[in-house]
């Protein structure tokens, strides 16, 4: 697996990887996005993150658990360098919550509702 920065050329592939509607071109333009490919150039996951309000916020995350675990290195390394926490909000019951807990995130309680769905906040301190 190869992890790299996303480019505008990755937009169509990001749309295919995402579980739901995604404006991939805008995401790549507005956020830091890292992608993982399978070695043959096919994207198998991505993480998008940004910094505001004193934390690094993972705004999108998708892929198999082992891919997501590797992709989380990017926002965590950036946050450590800046002495910031990392926050992720997932819909309740999302299987990626186990990955977050396995790599050192803590369940920080309920998050905001997204399209009426309950969410959980996860936080990893520097």
MOWOUR-V691711 format. One record per backbone hydrogen bond with DSSP energy under -1.0 kcal/mol. CO is the residue of the C=O (numbers start at 1). NH is the residue of the N-H. If there is no record, write none. Layout:
CO:NH ; CO:NH
This chain:
2:37 ; 4:35 ; 7:10 ; 8:11 ; 10:14 ; 11:15 ; 12:16 ; 13:17 ; 14:18 ; 22:24 ; 23:27 ; 24:28 ; 25:29 ; 26:30 ; 27:31 ; 32:49 ; 33:6 ; 34:47 ; 35:4 ; 36:44 ; 37:2 ; 42:38 ; 45:36 ; 46:62 ; 47:34 ; 48:59 ; 48:60 ; 49:32 ; 50:57 ; 52:55 ; 55:52 ; 56:87 ; 57:50 ; 60:48 ; 62:46 ; 64:68 ; 65:69 ; 66:70 ; 67:71 ; 68:72 ; 70:73 ; 71:74 ; 72:76 ; 73:77 ; 74:78 ; 75:79 ; 76:80 ; 77:81 ; 78:82 ; 79:84 ; 85:56 ; 86:124 ; 87:58 ; 88:122 ; 90:120 ; 91:94 ; 94:97 ; 96:100 ; 97:101 ; 98:102 ; 99:103 ; 100:105 ; 101:104 ; 106:123 ; 109:121 ; 114:117 ; 117:114 ; 118:92 ; 119:111 ; 120:90 ; 121:108 ; 122:88 ; 123:106 ; 124:86
